[in-house]
Amino acid sequence: MNGTGALDVFWWVVLPYVAMTVFVVGHVWRWRYDRFGWDCYSTELLERRLLRWGAPLFHYGAFAAIIGHVMGILVPASFTHALGIPEGVYRWFSAIGGGLAAVVVVAGIVILACRRMLIPRVRATTAKVDYVALVLLLVIVITGVVPTIWWNLLGPGYDYRLTVAPWFRGLFTGSPDVAAMVRAPAVYQLHAAAAWVLWAVWPFSRLVHAWSFPLWYLWRPFVVYRSRGIILPPEPGTAGRR
């Protein structure tokens, strides 16, 4: 960590590990002591029109963005080079895909945020931490869109796989390259810092519903419905008898 200060170590070592710890412990705590708050408070019955548009846009866009991050950060540049993929082709492909995913996510977040703030019944069920999560999501998306479109798509490009990616992979091997992350542009640093703060906020917000997908439906037994046969109406004069 030569050439880095205490503040750099805090942002790129302490914050990520604290956020990951809070993320895991917070989910365990909420599952054990706030199970009602985990899977309840659904607002679908309160407002459906905006939810029908905002939820799919946000979720599909978020899934696409996650896949893009996995490909861009966890897969080293040497792997794509070994496959014979030129850096320019990779940069254009990731920029176009990331830009489309970002536009979809932003549209979904804006719709869901307006729904939370403008619909009184929905606003009444929204906690303060949910607004914090929405703001963090917007910061993460905006700081991801700016370099993706203005630098990698329309500009000269920036190879974040030489700075951000090694630092991120190093977190899971116990040797994060702080100096590499310090060399990254400020917009990438803000993007990463906001993402770690969101990880720490996640267990205490409505975002926990992401883990409530009913996977058990895939292996539950079929429900068999059998006819009760022809049900004859009661005879006259016997309706009130037992």
C-alpha positions as CSV (number, residue, x, y, z in Angstrom):
1,M,0.0,0.0,0.0
2,N,2.9,2.3,-0.7
3,G,1.9,5.8,-1.7
4,T,-1.5,5.6,0.0
5,G,-2.8,7.4,3.1
6,A,-5.0,6.4,6.0
7,L,-8.0,7.8,4.3
8,D,-7.4,5.7,1.2
9,V,-7.1,2.6,3.3
10,F,-10.4,3.5,5.0
11,W,-12.3,3.9,1.7
12,W,-10.9,1.0,-0.2
13,V,-10.1,-1.5,2.6
14,V,-12.1,-0.7,5.8
15,L,-15.3,0.4,4.2
16,P,-15.7,-2.7,1.8
17,Y,-15.0,-5.2,4.6
18,V,-17.3,-3.4,7.1
19,A,-20.0,-3.2,4.4
20,M,-19.7,-6.9,3.6
21,T,-19.9,-7.8,7.3
22,V,-22.9,-5.6,7.9
23,F,-24.5,-7.1,4.8
24,V,-24.2,-10.7,6.1
25,V,-24.9,-10.1,9.8
26,G,-27.7,-7.6,9.1
27,H,-29.5,-10.1,6.9
28,V,-29.2,-12.8,9.5
29,W,-30.4,-10.5,12.2
30,R,-33.4,-9.3,10.3
31,W,-34.4,-12.8,9.2
32,R,-34.4,-13.9,12.9
33,Y,-35.9,-10.8,14.6
34,D,-37.8,-9.0,11.9
35,R,-39.3,-11.7,9.7
36,F,-42.6,-9.8,9.4
37,G,-40.8,-6.8,8.0
38,W,-38.8,-9.0,5.7
39,D,-41.6,-10.3,3.4
40,C,-44.5,-8.1,4.2
41,Y,-45.4,-4.4,3.5
42,S,-46.2,-5.2,-0.1
43,T,-47.7,-2.1,-1.8
44,E,-49.0,-3.9,-4.9
45,L,-52.6,-3.6,-3.6
46,L,-52.1,0.1,-3.0
47,E,-51.0,1.1,-6.5
48,R,-50.4,-1.1,-9.5
49,R,-50.2,1.1,-12.6
50,L,-46.8,2.6,-11.9
51,L,-45.5,-0.5,-10.3
52,R,-46.4,-2.5,-13.4
53,W,-44.0,-0.3,-15.4
54,G,-41.3,0.6,-12.8
55,A,-40.6,-2.8,-11.3
56,P,-39.9,-4.7,-14.5
57,L,-37.7,-1.9,-15.9
58,F,-35.7,-1.7,-12.7
59,H,-35.3,-5.4,-12.1
60,Y,-34.4,-6.4,-15.7
61,G,-32.0,-3.4,-16.0
62,A,-30.4,-4.3,-12.7
63,F,-29.9,-7.9,-13.7
64,A,-28.2,-6.8,-17.0
65,A,-26.0,-4.4,-15.1
66,I,-24.9,-7.0,-12.6
67,I,-24.0,-9.4,-15.4
68,G,-22.0,-6.6,-17.0
69,H,-20.2,-5.9,-13.8
70,V,-19.3,-9.6,-13.4
71,M,-17.9,-9.8,-16.9
72,G,-16.0,-6.5,-16.6
73,I,-14.6,-6.7,-13.1
74,L,-14.3,-10.4,-12.2
75,V,-13.0,-11.5,-15.6
76,P,-9.4,-10.2,-16.1
77,A,-8.3,-8.4,-19.2
78,S,-5.8,-11.2,-19.9
79,F,-8.7,-13.6,-20.5
80,T,-10.4,-11.5,-23.2
81,H,-7.0,-10.9,-24.8
82,A,-6.3,-14.6,-24.8
83,L,-9.6,-15.1,-26.7
84,G,-8.4,-12.6,-29.3
85,I,-11.0,-9.9,-28.5
86,P,-9.4,-6.5,-29.2
87,E,-9.7,-3.9,-26.4
88,G,-11.7,-1.5,-28.7
89,V,-14.3,-4.2,-29.5
90,Y,-14.6,-5.1,-25.8
91,R,-14.9,-1.4,-24.8
92,W,-17.6,-0.7,-27.4
93,F,-19.6,-3.9,-26.5
94,S,-19.5,-3.1,-22.8
95,A,-20.3,0.5,-23.3
96,I,-23.3,-0.1,-25.5
97,G,-24.6,-2.9,-23.3
98,G,-24.0,-1.0,-20.1
99,G,-25.5,2.2,-21.5
100,L,-28.7,0.4,-22.4
101,A,-28.9,-1.3,-19.0
102,A,-28.3,2.0,-17.3
103,V,-31.1,3.8,-19.2
104,V,-33.5,1.0,-18.3
105,V,-32.5,1.1,-14.6
106,V,-32.8,4.8,-14.4
107,A,-36.3,4.7,-15.9
108,G,-37.3,2.1,-13.4
109,I,-35.8,3.9,-10.4
110,V,-37.5,7.2,-11.4
111,I,-40.9,5.6,-11.8
112,L,-40.6,3.7,-8.5
113,A,-39.2,6.8,-6.7
114,C,-42.1,9.0,-8.0
115,R,-44.5,6.3,-6.9
116,R,-43.1,6.3,-3.4
117,M,-43.2,10.1,-3.1
118,L,-46.4,11.0,-5.0
119,I,-48.8,8.3,-4.0
120,P,-49.9,9.0,-0.4
121,R,-50.8,5.4,0.5
122,V,-47.5,4.1,-0.8
123,R,-45.6,6.9,0.9
124,A,-47.1,6.0,4.2
125,T,-45.5,2.6,4.0
126,T,-42.1,3.8,3.1
127,A,-39.4,4.0,5.8
128,K,-36.6,6.6,5.8
129,V,-34.0,4.0,5.0
130,D,-35.8,3.1,1.8
131,Y,-35.4,6.7,0.6
132,V,-31.7,6.4,1.5
133,A,-31.5,3.2,-0.6
134,L,-33.2,5.0,-3.5
135,V,-30.7,7.9,-3.4
136,L,-27.8,5.5,-3.3
137,L,-29.1,3.6,-6.2
138,L,-29.4,6.8,-8.3
139,V,-25.9,7.8,-7.4
140,I,-24.6,4.4,-8.3
141,V,-26.4,4.4,-11.7
142,I,-25.5,8.0,-12.6
143,T,-21.8,7.5,-11.7
144,G,-21.9,4.4,-13.8
145,V,-23.6,6.0,-16.8
146,V,-21.3,9.0,-17.0
147,P,-18.0,7.1,-17.7
148,T,-19.8,4.4,-19.7
149,I,-21.3,6.8,-22.2
150,W,-19.1,9.9,-22.2
151,W,-15.7,8.1,-21.8
152,N,-16.0,4.6,-23.1
153,L,-18.7,5.1,-25.8
154,L,-18.2,8.7,-27.0
155,G,-14.7,9.5,-25.6
156,P,-11.3,8.0,-25.7
157,G,-12.2,5.3,-23.2
158,Y,-10.8,4.2,-19.9
159,D,-9.7,0.7,-19.1
160,Y,-11.0,0.2,-15.5
161,R,-9.9,-3.4,-15.7
162,L,-6.4,-2.2,-14.9
163,T,-7.3,-0.3,-11.7
164,V,-10.8,-1.0,-10.3
165,A,-11.0,-4.6,-11.3
166,P,-7.7,-5.7,-9.6
167,W,-8.6,-3.8,-6.5
168,F,-12.0,-5.5,-6.3
169,R,-10.7,-9.0,-6.9
170,G,-8.1,-8.4,-4.3
171,L,-10.8,-7.8,-1.6
172,F,-11.7,-11.5,-1.9
173,T,-8.2,-12.7,-1.7
174,G,-7.2,-10.5,1.3
175,S,-4.9,-8.3,-0.7
176,P,-6.8,-5.3,-2.2
177,D,-4.6,-3.1,-4.4
178,V,-5.4,0.3,-2.8
179,A,-2.9,2.1,-5.0
180,A,-4.6,1.0,-8.1
181,M,-8.0,2.2,-6.9
182,V,-6.5,5.6,-5.9
183,R,-5.3,6.0,-9.5
184,A,-8.8,5.5,-10.8
185,P,-10.9,8.6,-11.8
186,A,-13.0,10.2,-9.1
187,V,-16.3,9.1,-10.8
188,Y,-15.2,5.4,-10.5
189,Q,-14.3,6.0,-6.9
190,L,-17.7,7.6,-6.1
191,H,-19.4,4.7,-7.9
192,A,-17.6,2.1,-5.8
193,A,-18.0,3.9,-2.5
194,A,-21.7,4.4,-3.0
195,A,-22.1,0.7,-3.9
196,W,-20.4,-0.3,-0.6
197,V,-22.6,2.0,1.4
198,L,-25.7,0.5,-0.3
199,W,-24.4,-2.9,0.7
200,A,-24.4,-1.8,4.4
201,V,-27.9,-0.3,4.1
202,W,-29.4,-3.2,2.1
203,P,-30.4,-5.5,5.1
204,F,-32.4,-2.7,6.8
205,S,-34.3,-1.5,3.7
206,R,-37.0,-2.9,1.5
207,L,-34.3,-4.3,-0.8
208,V,-34.3,-7.5,1.3
209,H,-37.3,-8.6,-0.8
210,A,-34.7,-9.6,-3.5
211,W,-34.0,-12.7,-1.5
212,S,-37.7,-13.6,-1.1
213,F,-38.1,-15.1,-4.6
214,P,-40.2,-18.3,-4.1
215,L,-37.7,-20.8,-5.4
216,W,-39.5,-23.6,-3.5
217,Y,-42.2,-23.4,-6.2
218,L,-39.8,-25.2,-8.5
219,W,-39.8,-28.4,-6.5
220,R,-43.1,-28.3,-4.6
221,P,-45.6,-31.1,-5.5
222,F,-48.4,-30.5,-7.9
223,V,-51.7,-29.4,-6.5
224,V,-54.3,-31.9,-7.6
225,Y,-57.9,-30.7,-7.9
226,R,-60.7,-33.3,-7.9
227,S,-64.3,-32.8,-8.7
228,R,-66.8,-33.3,-5.9
229,G,-69.3,-34.6,-8.3
230,I,-72.7,-33.3,-8.9
231,I,-74.0,-31.4,-5.9
232,L,-77.8,-31.5,-5.8
233,P,-79.7,-28.6,-4.3
234,P,-81.3,-29.3,-0.9
235,E,-84.9,-30.5,-0.9
236,P,-87.6,-27.9,-0.2
237,G,-88.2,-27.5,3.5
238,T,-84.9,-29.1,4.5
239,A,-82.6,-26.1,4.1
240,G,-82.7,-25.1,7.7
241,R,-82.4,-28.6,9.2
242,R,-79.2,-30.2,10.5
